[in-house]
Amino acid sequence: MQLSAEMNQDLVTICEEKSLSYQQMHSGAGHDAMNMATLCPVGLIFVPSVDGLSHHPNEFTELGDILAGIDVLEEAVVQCARVAD
């Protein structure tokens, strides 16, 4: 599945405008995004987990990182809504 290059660039721009650090990553995971990609542009926002643990009982993400991810998501949704008008 190929994610939207335009959506990815929009997420990068949002992070830069908010002075948030980011890293572009490849993911081979079968997220719901792979099914949605046939319907609309798709991007993924990952937030860091302590010690890099993901999908593990000891997975933990700091509240500040969760809130930063929510902030990026909110701005992306607002931007998409403006384009759809």
Summary of the structure (lengths in Angstrom):
residues: 85
radius of gyration: 13.6
end to end distance: 27.6
largest distance: 42.7
contacts: 173
relative contact order: 0.18
helix: 49%
strand: 0%
